[in-house]
């Protein structure tokens, strides 16, 4: 049996909502987390999709149980986040 991947979705906006369910349904994904600078939006996604939140983008990078981040933030923030 292969190990499952845990993914943190960074940015809880209109586009990311379509991917959370897809990630949850994927047989190789164990856990999906969400994170947003606007905590009320993050909490809404946690309830809507039944997933936990990760405190911040930086916390997701430091968490050894998270294998990948999916960046769904404003496009001007993609470069700096990818570099981190």
ABEGO torsion letter per residue (X at the ends): XBBBBBBBBBEBBAAAAAAAAAAAABAABABBBBBBABAAAAAAAAAAAGBBBBABAAAAAABAABABBBBABBAAAAAAAAAX
